[in-house]
Amino acid sequence: MQIDKILTLVTDELTKNKGQEISIINVQDRTSIADFMVIVTSTSSRHSYALSNYVSEKIKQAGLKPLGFEGDKESEWVLLDLGDIIVHLMTTQARELYQLEKLWSLAPSTAVNA
């Protein structure tokens, strides 16, 4: 499956399940760990965990397999490794604290929804 189709699948699932402030950051020229990072704000730690499960299940239904997962129901920041795409699911407080967009500010980014 092409990466743009996977990104669409991920962002559609996040939007459908009330993920907020979804950003896609192109990091192809910045790191070898992934091509894109998707950052989304959740309403709570449990919401972050649930969003990761929704995305993971959708990826599996598409015939792909997530490579890794970090976090639990109480985590402020949950990470889902989809290979070329890393999904960061964060509470508002965690997103403000870690400021991943600022960290990767030199990378081109795309806002999915506001």
Sequence and secondary structure as in RCSB ss.txt:
>XXXX:A:sequence
MQIDKILTLVTDELTKNKGQEISIINVQDRTSIADFMVIVTSTSSRHSYALSNYVSEKIKQAGLKPLGFEGDKES
EWVLLDLGDIIVHLMTTQARELYQLEKLWSLAPSTAVNA
>XXXX:A:secstr
  HHHHHHHHHHHHHHTT EEEEEEE TTT SS SEEEEEEESSHHHHHHHHHHHHHHHHHTT    EEE  TT 
SEEEEE SSEEEEEEEHHHHHHH HHHHTTTS EEE   
